[in-house]
Amino acid sequence: MEQQIGFIGGGQMAEALIRGIIASGLYQEKDILVAEPNDQRREHLEQTYSVKTYPSNVPIFENCRVVILAVKPQTMKALLEDCRERVQSQHIIISIAAGLPISFYTKMIGKSETKIIRVMPNTPALVLEGASALSRNTNVSDAELSIAEEIFLAVGEVVLLDEVHLDAVTGLSGSGPAYVFSFVEALIDAGVKSGLTRVISEKLALQTVSGSIKLLRESGEHPAALRGKVTSPGGTAITALHVLEKVGFHGIIMDIVESAVIRSKQLGEME
């Protein structure tokens, strides 16, 4: 059981994790088990990654110490009701479902000794560039938390936080790709409006965003300092930034993140 890892749910995020842990060498293909009811998804995962798949979650709990719950939040209750009797004290239960607090899993499984780790990943994990935050209950040891940390490091960056901060993570990085995609879409449309073809505008916008992020990472400078280097006196950048300041760009970004944080808290309370 120690050498195998199981996934309940074989969707895109599960696939991203499978790809990452195989690439990192954490687990061999033969030691990765996936429970997925959809025949086409099982066939895809088997053919693409040579992992073992099953229509039932029974083999996962029988053979795997680490069990990753990779189903949607709205189906989690039914899943836990179905598998609660199979959860044993040696299992490390890792959930990537958004909004559901650790207390929800404890209540649904009904066993006080259950080891539970809650993770808030984001979709760039699909290209191994994700950002994930991990929280645990008191039953999880440091060594067991490290197991989960290694799994998610295989698909990007990881931070370890108390669960009280996960709603903020959801608003910032969990939902963050949607904000970035909207910004990039707007840049592309702006280029088209100014006379560029959509192909050229998309190419320039994507490289501008990608290059700017790389510059931020590698320079170690504060974003404001790098922005200052772009804004020459009386130039185009400072003129454009003036428009952003007039519409309250910083405040808008802070507001949208805060609204997502509030919604995350509401979803947790609903459960």
VEXDREN-2710 file (C-alpha; in Angstrom, 1 decimal):
% VEXDREN-2710
k/r/px/py/pz
1/MET/0.0/0.0/0.0
2/GLU/2.9/2.4/0.7
3/GLN/4.1/2.3/-2.9
4/GLN/0.9/3.1/-4.7
5/ILE/-1.2/6.2/-5.1
6/GLY/-4.8/6.4/-6.0
7/PHE/-7.1/8.9/-7.7
8/ILE/-10.9/8.9/-7.3
9/GLY/-11.9/10.9/-10.4
10/GLY/-9.9/11.0/-13.6
11/GLY/-10.7/14.5/-14.9
12/GLN/-8.3/17.2/-16.1
13/MET/-6.7/18.1/-12.7
14/ALA/-6.2/14.4/-11.9
15/GLU/-4.6/13.9/-15.3
16/ALA/-2.3/16.9/-14.7
17/LEU/-1.2/15.4/-11.4
18/ILE/-0.6/12.0/-13.0
19/ARG/1.5/13.6/-15.7
20/GLY/3.5/15.5/-13.2
21/ILE/4.2/12.7/-10.8
22/ILE/5.3/10.4/-13.6
23/ALA/7.6/13.0/-15.0
24/SER/9.1/13.7/-11.6
25/GLY/9.6/10.0/-10.9
26/LEU/7.7/10.0/-7.7
27/TYR/5.6/7.0/-8.8
28/GLN/5.9/4.6/-11.6
29/GLU/3.0/4.2/-14.0
30/LYS/2.1/0.7/-12.6
31/ASP/1.8/2.2/-9.1
32/ILE/-0.8/4.8/-10.1
33/LEU/-4.5/3.7/-9.8
34/VAL/-7.5/5.7/-11.0
35/ALA/-11.2/5.1/-10.2
36/GLU/-13.2/6.8/-13.0
37/PRO/-16.8/5.8/-14.1
38/ASN/-16.4/7.2/-17.6
39/ASP/-15.2/4.5/-20.0
40/GLN/-13.7/7.0/-22.4
41/ARG/-11.7/8.7/-19.7
42/ARG/-10.4/5.4/-18.4
43/GLU/-9.3/4.4/-21.9
44/HIS/-7.6/7.7/-22.4
45/LEU/-5.7/7.5/-19.1
46/GLU/-4.6/3.9/-19.7
47/GLN/-3.4/4.6/-23.3
48/THR/-1.7/7.9/-22.5
49/TYR/-0.1/7.2/-19.2
50/SER/-0.2/3.3/-18.8
51/VAL/-1.8/3.6/-15.4
52/LYS/-4.3/1.2/-13.9
53/THR/-8.0/2.3/-14.0
54/TYR/-11.1/1.0/-12.5
55/PRO/-14.8/1.8/-12.7
56/SER/-15.1/1.4/-8.9
57/ASN/-13.2/3.1/-6.0
58/VAL/-12.9/-0.2/-4.1
59/PRO/-9.4/-1.1/-5.4
60/ILE/-8.1/2.4/-4.6
61/PHE/-8.7/2.1/-0.9
62/GLU/-7.6/-1.6/-0.8
63/ASN/-4.2/-0.9/-2.5
64/CYS/-3.3/2.8/-1.9
65/ARG/-2.3/4.6/1.2
66/VAL/-2.5/8.0/-0.5
67/VAL/-5.9/8.7/-1.9
68/ILE/-6.6/11.9/-3.9
69/LEU/-10.2/12.9/-4.2
70/ALA/-10.4/14.6/-7.6
71/VAL/-14.2/15.0/-8.0
72/LYS/-16.3/18.1/-8.2
73/PRO/-17.5/19.6/-4.9
74/GLN/-21.2/18.9/-5.8
75/THR/-20.5/15.2/-6.0
76/MET/-18.2/14.9/-3.0
77/LYS/-21.0/14.2/-0.5
78/ALA/-22.3/11.2/-2.5
79/LEU/-18.7/9.9/-2.9
80/LEU/-17.9/10.1/0.8
81/GLU/-21.2/8.4/1.7
82/ASP/-20.3/5.6/-0.6
83/CYS/-16.7/5.1/0.5
84/ARG/-16.6/6.1/4.2
85/GLU/-16.5/2.5/5.4
86/ARG/-13.4/1.9/3.3
87/VAL/-11.4/4.8/4.8
88/GLN/-8.9/3.4/7.3
89/SER/-6.6/5.1/9.8
90/GLN/-3.6/4.5/7.5
91/HIS/-5.1/6.4/4.5
92/ILE/-4.0/9.9/3.7
93/ILE/-7.0/11.6/2.1
94/ILE/-6.1/14.5/-0.1
95/SER/-9.0/16.6/-1.6
96/ILE/-8.7/19.1/-4.4
97/ALA/-12.3/20.1/-4.3
98/ALA/-12.8/23.8/-4.0
99/GLY/-14.7/25.4/-1.1
100/LEU/-15.2/22.3/1.1
101/PRO/-13.6/22.6/4.5
102/ILE/-11.7/19.8/6.3
103/SER/-14.6/19.7/8.8
104/PHE/-16.9/18.6/6.0
105/TYR/-14.7/15.5/5.3
106/THR/-14.4/14.7/9.0
107/LYS/-18.2/14.8/9.4
108/MET/-19.0/12.8/6.3
109/ILE/-16.4/10.1/6.9
110/GLY/-17.3/10.0/10.6
111/LYS/-13.9/8.8/11.9
112/SER/-12.0/11.2/14.1
113/GLU/-8.6/9.6/13.3
114/THR/-8.9/10.2/9.5
115/LYS/-5.9/12.0/8.0
116/ILE/-7.2/14.8/5.7
117/ILE/-5.2/17.3/3.6
118/ARG/-7.1/20.0/1.7
119/VAL/-5.5/21.4/-1.4
120/MET/-6.4/24.5/-3.5
121/PRO/-4.7/24.0/-6.9
122/ASN/-5.3/26.0/-10.0
123/THR/-5.6/25.1/-13.7
124/PRO/-2.0/26.0/-14.8
125/ALA/-1.2/22.6/-13.2
126/LEU/-2.4/21.2/-16.5
127/VAL/0.9/22.5/-18.0
128/LEU/2.9/21.8/-14.8
129/GLU/2.9/25.5/-13.8
130/GLY/0.3/25.4/-11.1
131/ALA/0.1/27.1/-7.7
132/SER/-1.2/25.0/-4.9
133/ALA/-1.9/25.7/-1.2
134/LEU/-2.0/22.8/1.3
135/SER/-3.7/22.6/4.7
136/ARG/-4.0/19.6/7.0
137/ASN/-5.8/18.4/10.0
138/THR/-4.0/17.5/13.2
139/ASN/-3.9/13.8/12.4
140/VAL/-1.5/14.4/9.5
141/SER/2.2/14.2/10.5
142/ASP/5.0/16.4/9.0
143/ALA/6.2/13.3/7.0
144/GLU/2.7/12.7/5.6
145/LEU/2.3/16.3/4.7
146/SER/5.6/16.1/2.9
147/ILE/4.2/13.3/0.7
148/ALA/1.4/15.6/-0.4
149/GLU/3.8/18.5/-0.9
150/GLU/6.0/16.4/-3.2
151/ILE/3.0/15.4/-5.3
152/PHE/1.9/19.0/-5.9
153/LEU/5.5/20.3/-6.4
154/ALA/5.4/18.0/-9.5
155/VAL/2.9/20.3/-11.1
156/GLY/4.1/23.7/-9.9
157/GLU/4.7/25.8/-6.8
158/VAL/3.4/24.9/-3.3
159/VAL/2.7/26.8/-0.1
160/LEU/1.7/25.3/3.2
161/LEU/-1.0/27.3/5.1
162/ASP/-3.5/27.1/7.9
163/GLU/-6.9/26.3/6.5
164/VAL/-8.3/29.7/7.6
165/HIS/-6.3/31.2/4.6
166/LEU/-7.6/28.9/1.9
167/ASP/-10.5/31.1/1.0
168/ALA/-8.0/33.9/0.3
169/VAL/-5.9/31.4/-1.8
170/THR/-9.1/30.5/-3.7
171/GLY/-9.8/34.2/-4.5
172/LEU/-6.2/34.9/-5.5
173/SER/-4.6/31.9/-7.3
174/GLY/-7.5/29.5/-7.5
175/SER/-9.6/31.9/-9.5
176/GLY/-6.7/34.0/-10.6
177/PRO/-6.2/32.3/-14.1
178/ALA/-9.7/33.6/-15.1
179/TYR/-8.6/37.2/-14.3
180/VAL/-5.3/36.7/-16.3
181/PHE/-7.2/35.2/-19.3
182/SER/-9.6/38.1/-19.3
183/PHE/-6.7/40.6/-19.2
184/VAL/-4.9/38.8/-22.1
185/GLU/-8.2/38.6/-24.1
186/ALA/-8.6/42.4/-23.6
187/LEU/-5.0/43.0/-24.8
188/ILE/-5.6/41.0/-27.9
189/ASP/-8.9/42.8/-28.7
190/ALA/-7.1/46.1/-28.1
191/GLY/-4.5/45.2/-30.7
192/VAL/-7.2/44.2/-33.2
193/LYS/-9.0/47.5/-32.5
194/SER/-5.8/49.4/-33.2
195/GLY/-5.4/47.7/-36.6
196/LEU/-3.4/44.5/-36.0
197/THR/-4.5/41.1/-37.2
198/ARG/-5.8/38.8/-34.5
199/VAL/-3.0/36.4/-35.1
200/ILE/-0.3/39.0/-34.7
201/SER/-2.1/40.6/-31.8
202/GLU/-2.4/37.3/-29.9
203/LYS/1.2/36.5/-30.5
204/LEU/2.4/39.8/-29.2
205/ALA/0.0/39.8/-26.2
206/LEU/1.0/36.3/-25.1
207/GLN/4.7/37.0/-25.4
208/THR/4.4/40.3/-23.6
209/VAL/2.6/38.7/-20.6
210/SER/5.0/35.7/-20.6
211/GLY/8.1/37.9/-20.9
212/SER/6.9/40.3/-18.2
213/ILE/6.4/37.5/-15.8
214/LYS/9.8/36.0/-16.5
215/LEU/11.4/39.4/-16.0
216/LEU/9.6/39.8/-12.7
217/ARG/10.9/36.3/-11.5
218/GLU/14.4/36.7/-12.7
219/SER/15.1/40.3/-11.8
220/GLY/13.7/40.0/-8.3
221/GLU/12.6/43.6/-8.5
222/HIS/9.3/44.9/-7.2
223/PRO/6.6/45.3/-9.9
224/ALA/6.4/49.0/-9.3
225/ALA/10.1/49.4/-10.0
226/LEU/9.9/47.5/-13.3
227/ARG/6.8/49.5/-14.2
228/GLY/8.8/52.7/-13.6
229/LYS/11.5/51.6/-16.1
230/VAL/8.9/51.3/-18.8
231/THR/7.3/54.7/-18.2
232/SER/9.5/57.4/-19.7
233/PRO/8.5/61.1/-19.2
234/GLY/5.7/62.1/-21.4
235/GLY/5.7/58.7/-23.1
236/THR/3.0/56.3/-24.2
237/ALA/3.2/54.0/-21.2
238/ILE/2.6/56.7/-18.6
239/THR/-0.2/58.1/-20.7
240/ALA/-1.9/54.6/-20.7
241/LEU/-1.2/54.1/-17.0
242/HIS/-3.0/57.4/-16.3
243/VAL/-6.1/55.9/-17.8
244/LEU/-5.8/52.8/-15.6
245/GLU/-5.4/55.0/-12.5
246/LYS/-8.4/57.1/-13.4
247/VAL/-10.6/54.0/-13.6
248/GLY/-9.2/52.6/-10.4
249/PHE/-7.4/49.6/-11.8
250/HIS/-5.7/48.5/-8.6
251/GLY/-8.9/48.8/-6.7
252/ILE/-10.8/46.8/-9.2
253/ILE/-8.4/43.9/-9.0
254/MET/-8.5/44.0/-5.2
255/ASP/-12.3/44.0/-5.4
256/ILE/-12.6/41.0/-7.7
257/VAL/-10.2/39.0/-5.6
258/GLU/-12.2/39.9/-2.5
259/SER/-15.5/39.0/-4.1
260/ALA/-14.1/35.5/-5.0
261/VAL/-12.9/35.1/-1.4
262/ILE/-16.3/36.0/0.0
263/ARG/-17.9/33.5/-2.4
264/SER/-15.5/30.8/-1.4
265/LYS/-16.5/31.3/2.2
266/GLN/-20.2/31.2/1.3
267/LEU/-19.7/27.9/-0.5
268/GLY/-18.0/26.4/2.5
269/GLU/-20.8/27.5/4.8
270/MET/-23.4/25.9/2.4
271/GLU/-21.8/22.6/3.0
END
